[in-house]
């Protein structure tokens, strides 16, 4: 079980939008893809956070891309090239290294679970100096999973965490938490709006630091 008084043995972090402050880069990428096709722009980060959703293909259709005219795969590849360029300078969200170190000192196992390609994910974590703080880094390509939910289930079956908390910034992270029978908190300031996050029924917080505080809160014992 968890060390005495600790609420969680494992904290699983999403990466994009949760640890990495890359919503601006996400918006810039999609605006450029729309511009290249003469489609109307989203126009603001607020609008992006309202429309962004999984599966990504459906979100693209929502905002005007037409997959009868070009294959989704071609657009996804074009996005990846743009993202590589535009997110290169994206910083970690405020306080992330300190937050992760605090959890490690408390004896919590830390995992990254991302729908990013595994190699790119490891590179981004290394470049920002936090790769070594994680016990495991899980991205697409690890288990040939089609999405994050498959990776989540695989991880859960393999590690059998006593008590796990998922921290993310989208309703897809909420689904991943449910796939692992984990608790979940969702952060604003990433890729979806507070209103969208609240619809999951999970607690919504504003910063990674607050999420760590939530994870480390003493258990309340009902007598």
N, C-alpha and C positions, 0 to 999 in steps of 0.2 A: 504493500500500500504506500500511500504518500508519507513522507516524513511527518513527525508529530505536528499537528495543528495546521498542516498544509492542505490547501484545498485541491490542488491538482498535481499529479505526477508528471504530466506531459502538457506542454503548450505547443500547438501547431500553428504556425504563422503562414498566412498567404504572403506573397511577395509584392506584386504590382499593386500600388495604391495603398497597401497596408504598411509595409516596411519601406518601400521605395516611393518617393514623391513624384509619380510620373503621370498624373492625370493631365497635366498641361501638355505633355508629350503625346499622350493618347489622343487628345483633342486636335493637336496640330497635325498628327498623322491623318486622321479621318477627314479633316478639312481639306488637306492637300489631295487626297484621293477623290473627294467630291469635286474639287475645283478642276482636276484633270478631266473629269467627265462632264463638266458643265452642269453639275447638280447643285441645288441650293445648299449653302453652308448651314451648319448648326448655329453658329454665331456666338455661342457663349459656353463657358464651362458648366454653368447651371443647367443649360439645355442638354448638354452631353451627359451630365449625371442623371438626368431624367430618362433619357432614351437608351443608354448603354445597358445591355443585358446579354445573358447567355441563353441559348447558343449564339455565338458571335454572328453566324450566318443570318439568323433571324433579325438581329439588331441591324445588320447591313441592309437587309430588305426593307425594314421599317423606315430607314432614312433615305431610301431612293435608289440603292444599287439594284441592277437588274441582271440576275444570273441566267436569263435566257439569252443575254447578249454577250456575256463573258463568263467563264467558269469561276466559281468561288475560289478555287485553289490559286488562280492567277492573282486575284485581288489579295488573298492572304499572303502570298509571296511578296507582292508589291508593298503591302503594309509592313512586313517584317524588315525589309530593306530600309524603309523610311524610319521605322521605330528605332532600329539600330543606330541610325544617325541622330535622330532627335532626342532619344533618351540617354545618349552617351553621357551627357552632363547632369542627368537627373540625380538629385541628392537623396540620401536616406531621409525619411521624415524626422522631424526634430526629436532628439533624445533617444533615437533607436539603439545606438551602441550601449549606452548606459542602461537602458531598459533591459536589453538582453543579458548584460552582465549581472544585473540585479537578480534576474530569474535564475541564472546559472549558479550564482552564489547561494541561492536558496535551495539548490539541489533539484531544480526542475529540468527535465529532458526537453530540449528544444529541437523542433523539426520545422523545415520549410516545405510547404505543399503548394505547388504552383502549376498552372496550366501553361507555363513557359517551357520552351525546349530546355532540357536538362543542362546541356553544355553552356548555353547562354546564361542560364540562371546561376550556375556556379561561377562563371566569369564575372557577372554583375556583383555577386556577393563578395568575391575576392577583391575586385577593384575598389570596393567600398569598405574593405577591412573587417568584415563581419563573418566571413565564411567559417572561420575556426570556432565560432561560438555555437554552431549548430551540431547536434548529434547526427542528424540526417538531413539531406537535401533531396527532395523528391520533385521531379519535373517530368514533363512528357518525354517519352522515349525510354523511361525506366522499365516499365512493364508492358510496353506496347498498348497502353490504355488509350481509349479514344478520348477520354476527358479526365478531369481531376477526380471524379467520383470513383472511377475504377482504381486509381492510385490510392485514394483514401481507404477504400475497402481492403486492398492488398496490404497496405501498411498496418491497418488495424488487426487483420488476421495474423500477421507476422509478429507484431510486437505486443499485442494484447495489453494495451495501456490500462492501468488501474483506474485512473481518472483523468480524462483529457479535456482540454479547452481549445477550441478553434478560434483564432482571431483573424478576421478578414474584413473586406470592405464592400462585398457584394452579396446578393442573395444566392449566388452560386456557392459561396463559402458556407452559407447556412445549410445548403443541400449537402455539401461535403461533411459538415458536422453531423448531420442526421445520418449519413451513410456510415459514420464511425461511431454512432451513439455517443457523440461527444457533446459537451456544452458549447456554447458559442457566444461571443460578443462581436459586434460589427462596428467599424470605425467610419465616421464621416471624414471628409477630406480626401477620399480616394475616388473611385470611379462611379459610385452611385450616390444619389441624394439621400438625406435623412429620411424623407418620406418613403422612398422605396425600401430602405433598410428596415424601417419600423414595421412594414407589412410582413416581415418574416416572423414577428413575435419575439425575437431575441432582443437582449439589451443592446442599446446603441450608445457608444461613447465617442469622444472626440480625438483622443490621442493614444499612441502606442503606450505611453507611460501610464495612462489611466487603465488601459487594458491589463498591464502588468500588475497594477495595484489590485485590480479586480481578481486576478489569478492568485495573488498572494494573501488575500483577505483570509482571516481565520475562519474556519468552519463554524457555523452556528449549530450548536447541539440542542435539539429540542428534547426537553425532559418531560 
